[in-house]
Amino acid sequence: MNVTPIRRAVYAGSFDPPTLGHVWMIREAQALFDELIVAVGVNPEKQNTYTIEERQVKTAFFADAPG
């Protein structure tokens, strides 16, 4: 049985705010990998502009939007 391994990547960051550079990285990674996990992190030493929930929604929108 010949099984092709899944090419999986993780892109982690605070994404506060999500930028066009983040969108570019997400698009490029989606083209290169079978699965992309975008991990929105919390940095307690950073003054955030958006809540974690807002950053998750915004980042998910960019990851799911056609491009």
Buried (B, 14 or more C-beta within 10 A) or exposed (E): EEEEEEEEEEBEBBBBEBEEEBBEBBBEBBEEBEEBEBEBEEEEEEEBEBEBEBBBEBBEEBBEEEE
